[in-house]
Amino acid sequence: MKKFLIGLMMVAGAVTAQASSDGMRWDKAPDLSTDQSALQHGAKLFVNYCLNCHSAAFMRYNRLKDIGLTDQQIKDNLMFTTDKVGDTMVANLNPKQAKEMFGANPPDLTLVARSRAGSYGSGSDYLYTYLRTFYPDPTRPTGWNNMAFPNVGMPHVLWELQGQREPIYETVTEHGHETHVFKGWKQVTPGTLSPQEFDKSMADLVAYMKWMAEPAQATRVQLGVWVLMFLLVFFVIAWRLNAAFWKDIR
């Protein structure tokens, strides 16, 4: 049993080391979970840029009313694949076509903000870094690569907004070996948004995807606070009742 536990710890350490060696450090995603305007803007970006290939099969359009949208606003601005506001968010792209184009079906994004958490941060941190670190790479089939997800199969669908950037590396000698250290970005061609505007848009998109992964999170947190307050009050009452019950017996 002891050898088994030691072996398990070594495997876990190796997996963690491998995960840490791939990609770059993740940037901290801004917390916009209570900003309805940011969530609405993120929903718009998600429908226009992500839902073409990816589905959110566990999210219904009418759930967007929780972020301040009406049924009519959802129908007019966010529904392109169905006419029923109660339907789930299904991708425009046919699964067979997706497999032919990308080699595999694009994953469902409903829970990606929760499932992609790692040693570098939360799933939101990963998405915020991933969406902002594409760069042209002629060796890749799509012509794009990513710093957070090396050799990714997804093209940079947001390149018109961000423009084209190239990573800047600095050669550093450590222990007699030269290594390339990432230092920043060089803007090759401008996008329709400034770098600050693009980062803000990606923060909105990530905030929406975080909300989509657990729409009831705010309610759950509020309910949890009330439950803890109730337990605290109940503990005080029970403590005093216990003292009053046993005072004559002692």
Kinemage of the C-alpha trace (Angstrom):
@kinemage 1
@onewidth
@group {chain A} dominant
@subgroup {mainchain}
@vectorlist {calphas} color= white
{ca met a 1} P 0.000 0.000 0.000
{ca lys a 2} L 2.840 2.360 0.866
{ca lys a 3} L 4.562 1.702 -2.471
{ca phe a 4} L 1.279 2.296 -4.275
{ca leu a 5} L 0.786 5.680 -2.580
{ca ile a 6} L 4.366 6.715 -3.349
{ca gly a 7} L 3.929 5.708 -6.980
{ca leu a 8} L 0.658 7.636 -7.190
{ca met a 9} L 2.313 10.768 -5.790
{ca met a 10} L 5.160 10.469 -8.321
{ca val a 11} L 2.695 10.160 -11.211
{ca ala a 12} L 0.708 13.152 -9.970
{ca gly a 13} L 3.912 15.176 -9.664
{ca ala a 14} L 4.961 14.247 -13.179
{ca val a 15} L 1.571 15.235 -14.590
{ca thr a 16} L 1.675 18.562 -12.750
{ca ala a 17} L 5.197 19.252 -13.973
{ca gln a 18} L 4.187 18.465 -17.546
{ca ala a 19} L 1.137 20.740 -17.303
{ca ser a 20} L 3.259 23.534 -15.855
{ca ser a 21} L 5.825 23.246 -18.629
{ca asp a 22} L 3.217 23.708 -21.393
{ca gly a 23} L 2.155 27.209 -22.337
{ca met a 24} L 2.703 30.435 -20.445
{ca arg a 25} L 1.697 31.824 -17.075
{ca trp a 26} L -1.942 32.854 -16.993
{ca asp a 27} L -3.049 36.443 -16.498
{ca lys a 28} L -5.594 37.139 -13.775
{ca ala a 29} L -9.054 37.617 -15.264
{ca pro a 30} L -11.009 40.645 -13.976
{ca asp a 31} L -13.985 39.721 -11.804
{ca leu a 32} L -17.054 41.083 -13.618
{ca ser a 33} L -19.540 38.503 -12.345
{ca thr a 34} L -21.864 41.187 -10.930
{ca asp a 35} L -21.602 43.606 -13.886
{ca gln a 36} L -24.715 42.994 -15.999
{ca ser a 37} L -23.570 45.212 -18.866
{ca ala a 38} L -20.305 43.234 -19.079
{ca leu a 39} L -22.216 39.930 -19.003
{ca gln a 40} L -24.589 41.125 -21.743
{ca his a 41} L -21.677 42.259 -23.910
{ca gly a 42} L -19.953 38.936 -23.262
{ca ala a 43} L -23.091 37.054 -24.310
{ca lys a 44} L -23.163 39.031 -27.559
{ca leu a 45} L -19.514 38.200 -28.279
{ca phe a 46} L -20.099 34.545 -27.436
{ca val a 47} L -23.040 34.227 -29.825
{ca asn a 48} L -21.318 36.089 -32.652
{ca tyr a 49} L -17.851 34.524 -32.441
{ca cys a 50} L -17.964 31.294 -30.407
{ca leu a 51} L -21.357 29.802 -31.225
{ca asn a 52} L -20.491 29.450 -34.909
{ca cys a 53} L -18.389 26.360 -34.146
{ca his a 54} L -18.859 25.604 -30.435
{ca ser a 55} L -22.090 24.672 -28.691
{ca ala a 56} L -23.289 25.447 -25.187
{ca ala a 57} L -25.679 22.522 -25.083
{ca phe a 58} L -26.434 22.825 -21.360
{ca met a 59} L -27.502 26.480 -21.559
{ca arg a 60} L -30.902 27.683 -22.761
{ca tyr a 61} L -31.395 31.075 -24.355
{ca asn a 62} L -34.141 32.063 -21.919
{ca arg a 63} L -31.676 31.728 -19.034
{ca leu a 64} L -30.120 34.956 -20.316
{ca lys a 65} L -33.011 36.758 -18.643
{ca asp a 66} L -30.996 36.297 -15.436
{ca ile a 67} L -28.482 38.878 -16.703
{ca gly a 68} L -31.121 41.494 -17.439
{ca leu a 69} L -32.260 40.638 -20.977
{ca thr a 70} L -35.865 40.247 -22.067
{ca asp a 71} L -37.208 37.483 -24.293
{ca gln a 72} L -37.577 39.966 -27.139
{ca gln a 73} L -34.012 41.239 -26.772
{ca ile a 74} L -32.740 37.660 -26.799
{ca lys a 75} L -34.739 36.843 -29.946
{ca asp a 76} L -33.721 40.009 -31.777
{ca asn a 77} L -30.009 40.067 -30.935
{ca leu a 78} L -28.765 36.662 -29.825
{ca met a 79} L -30.749 33.939 -31.600
{ca phe a 80} L -29.579 32.889 -35.072
{ca thr a 81} L -29.942 29.089 -35.066
{ca thr a 82} L -33.464 28.717 -33.657
{ca asp a 83} L -36.727 30.602 -33.178
{ca lys a 84} L -37.609 29.184 -29.757
{ca val a 85} L -36.217 31.075 -26.781
{ca gly a 86} L -36.367 27.917 -24.688
{ca asp a 87} L -33.944 26.005 -26.938
{ca thr a 88} L -30.356 25.246 -26.000
{ca met a 89} L -27.393 27.011 -27.598
{ca val a 90} L -26.368 24.756 -30.473
{ca ala a 91} L -23.525 25.567 -32.875
{ca asn a 92} L -24.157 26.628 -36.457
{ca leu a 93} L -21.440 24.286 -37.749
{ca asn a 94} L -22.367 20.766 -38.748
{ca pro a 95} L -20.402 18.189 -36.669
{ca lys a 96} L -19.255 16.326 -39.812
{ca gln a 97} L -17.976 19.539 -41.379
{ca ala a 98} L -16.227 20.465 -38.133
{ca lys a 99} L -14.397 17.143 -38.027
{ca glu a 100} L -13.298 17.537 -41.639
{ca met a 101} L -12.076 21.108 -41.066
{ca phe a 102} L -10.404 20.791 -37.652
{ca gly a 103} L -9.807 17.050 -37.295
{ca ala a 104} L -12.166 16.873 -34.306
{ca asn a 105} L -15.465 18.335 -33.181
{ca pro a 106} L -15.028 21.638 -31.287
{ca pro a 107} L -15.750 21.005 -27.585
{ca asp a 108} L -18.872 22.183 -25.820
{ca leu a 109} L -18.179 25.402 -23.897
{ca thr a 110} L -20.915 25.343 -21.267
{ca leu a 111} L -18.608 24.300 -18.424
{ca val a 112} L -15.216 25.243 -19.853
{ca ala a 113} L -14.715 28.092 -17.356
{ca arg a 114} L -14.834 25.521 -14.545
{ca ser a 115} L -13.136 22.563 -16.212
{ca arg a 116} L -9.982 24.406 -17.376
{ca ala a 117} L -8.721 25.419 -13.927
{ca gly a 118} L -5.117 24.419 -13.273
{ca ser a 119} L -1.963 25.112 -11.309
{ca tyr a 120} L -1.632 28.552 -12.939
{ca gly a 121} L -5.071 29.776 -11.850
{ca ser a 122} L -8.802 29.429 -12.402
{ca gly a 123} L -10.581 28.464 -15.603
{ca ser a 124} L -11.398 32.140 -16.095
{ca asp a 125} L -7.698 33.013 -15.895
{ca tyr a 126} L -6.936 30.386 -18.522
{ca leu a 127} L -9.634 31.619 -20.908
{ca tyr a 128} L -8.629 35.269 -20.429
{ca thr a 129} L -5.013 34.413 -21.293
{ca tyr a 130} L -5.891 32.015 -24.104
{ca leu a 131} L -8.173 34.427 -25.956
{ca arg a 132} L -5.529 37.178 -25.916
{ca thr a 133} L -2.381 35.221 -26.873
{ca phe a 134} L -2.899 34.048 -30.467
{ca tyr a 135} L -0.151 34.802 -32.974
{ca pro a 136} L 0.443 33.971 -36.671
{ca asp a 137} L 2.267 30.697 -37.277
{ca pro a 138} L 2.631 29.535 -40.904
{ca thr a 139} L 3.634 26.047 -39.744
{ca arg a 140} L 0.174 25.388 -38.297
{ca pro a 141} L -2.752 24.179 -40.480
{ca thr a 142} L -4.909 27.144 -39.447
{ca gly a 143} L -2.061 29.655 -39.700
{ca trp a 144} L -2.316 30.456 -35.975
{ca asn a 145} L -0.771 29.290 -32.724
{ca asn a 146} L -1.354 30.163 -29.085
{ca met a 147} L 0.933 30.895 -26.149
{ca ala a 148} L -1.409 29.410 -23.525
{ca phe a 149} L -2.270 26.354 -25.646
{ca pro a 150} L 0.693 25.510 -27.905
{ca asn a 151} L -0.186 23.854 -31.228
{ca val a 152} L -3.875 24.536 -30.760
{ca gly a 153} L -6.173 23.465 -33.595
{ca met a 154} L -8.443 26.507 -33.307
{ca pro a 155} L -7.900 29.539 -35.558
{ca his a 156} L -7.911 33.068 -34.172
{ca val a 157} L -11.535 33.984 -34.870
{ca leu a 158} L -11.109 37.339 -33.117
{ca trp a 159} L -8.125 38.500 -35.168
{ca glu a 160} L -10.061 41.320 -36.860
{ca leu a 161} L -10.723 42.830 -33.428
{ca gln a 162} L -7.202 42.334 -32.071
{ca gly a 163} L -5.116 42.569 -35.200
{ca gln a 164} L -1.971 40.496 -35.690
{ca arg a 165} L 0.740 40.331 -33.033
{ca glu a 166} L 4.067 38.549 -32.764
{ca pro a 167} L 5.636 37.383 -29.497
{ca ile a 168} L 8.940 38.960 -28.476
{ca tyr a 169} L 11.572 36.697 -26.906
{ca glu a 170} L 14.813 37.475 -25.122
{ca thr a 171} L 17.708 35.038 -25.203
{ca val a 172} L 18.942 34.262 -21.689
{ca thr a 173} L 21.893 32.044 -20.750
{ca glu a 174} L 21.280 29.830 -17.724
{ca his a 175} L 23.695 27.128 -16.554
{ca gly a 176} L 25.525 27.286 -19.862
{ca his a 177} L 22.385 26.872 -21.985
{ca glu a 178} L 20.549 29.493 -23.993
{ca thr a 179} L 16.804 29.760 -23.443
{ca his a 180} L 14.204 32.040 -25.002
{ca val a 181} L 12.143 33.980 -22.470
{ca phe a 182} L 8.876 35.617 -23.490
{ca lys a 183} L 8.995 39.385 -22.936
{ca gly a 184} L 5.942 40.839 -24.639
{ca trp a 185} L 4.163 41.470 -27.918
{ca lys a 186} L 4.823 43.387 -31.106
{ca gln a 187} L 1.755 44.725 -32.917
{ca val a 188} L 2.151 43.846 -36.608
{ca thr a 189} L -1.205 45.021 -37.933
{ca pro a 190} L -3.824 46.942 -35.922
{ca gly a 191} L -7.269 45.590 -35.192
{ca thr a 192} L -10.605 47.343 -35.070
{ca leu a 193} L -10.178 47.631 -31.285
{ca ser a 194} L -7.304 49.125 -29.332
{ca pro a 195} L -5.348 46.700 -27.094
{ca gln a 196} L -7.154 48.082 -24.043
{ca glu a 197} L -10.570 47.729 -25.689
{ca phe a 198} L -9.788 44.194 -26.817
{ca asp a 199} L -8.668 43.163 -23.322
{ca lys a 200} L -11.895 44.638 -21.901
{ca ser a 201} L -13.976 42.744 -24.474
{ca met a 202} L -12.215 39.477 -23.615
{ca ala a 203} L -12.809 40.156 -19.919
{ca asp a 204} L -16.533 40.556 -20.707
{ca leu a 205} L -16.558 37.341 -22.753
{ca val a 206} L -14.793 35.398 -20.003
{ca ala a 207} L -17.170 36.821 -17.385
{ca tyr a 208} L -20.115 35.567 -19.415
{ca met a 209} L -18.556 32.103 -19.839
{ca lys a 210} L -17.907 31.963 -16.090
{ca trp a 211} L -21.531 32.903 -15.422
{ca met a 212} L -22.725 30.361 -18.013
{ca ala a 213} L -20.832 27.581 -16.229
{ca glu a 214} L -22.862 28.226 -13.054
{ca pro a 215} L -25.704 30.745 -13.469
{ca ala a 216} L -26.900 30.174 -9.907
{ca gln a 217} L -23.522 30.933 -8.324
{ca ala a 218} L -24.553 34.329 -6.941
{ca thr a 219} L -27.754 32.845 -5.474
{ca arg a 220} L -25.788 29.948 -4.004
{ca val a 221} L -23.305 32.293 -2.326
{ca gln a 222} L -26.080 34.504 -0.906
{ca leu a 223} L -27.973 31.464 0.366
{ca gly a 224} L -24.789 30.112 1.913
{ca val a 225} L -24.272 33.347 3.861
{ca trp a 226} L -27.822 33.194 5.235
{ca val a 227} L -27.372 29.538 6.200
{ca leu a 228} L -24.155 30.313 8.076
{ca met a 229} L -25.838 33.218 9.879
{ca phe a 230} L -28.747 30.956 10.856
{ca leu a 231} L -26.380 28.281 12.157
{ca leu a 232} L -24.488 30.889 14.187
{ca val a 233} L -27.691 32.200 15.801
{ca phe a 234} L -28.933 28.641 16.394
{ca phe a 235} L -25.604 27.722 18.010
{ca val a 236} L -25.872 30.621 20.458
{ca ile a 237} L -29.484 29.704 21.342
{ca ala a 238} L -28.628 26.007 21.732
{ca trp a 239} L -25.613 26.873 23.895
{ca arg a 240} L -27.685 29.031 26.252
{ca leu a 241} L -30.497 26.448 26.412
{ca asn a 242} L -27.967 23.762 27.245
{ca ala a 243} L -26.506 25.910 30.034
{ca ala a 244} L -29.991 26.655 31.457
{ca phe a 245} L -31.005 22.976 31.316
{ca trp a 246} L -27.963 21.680 33.188
{ca lys a 247} L -27.441 24.475 35.734
{ca asp a 248} L -29.664 22.883 38.450
{ca ile a 249} L -28.414 19.365 37.828
{ca arg a 250} L -24.800 20.254 38.335
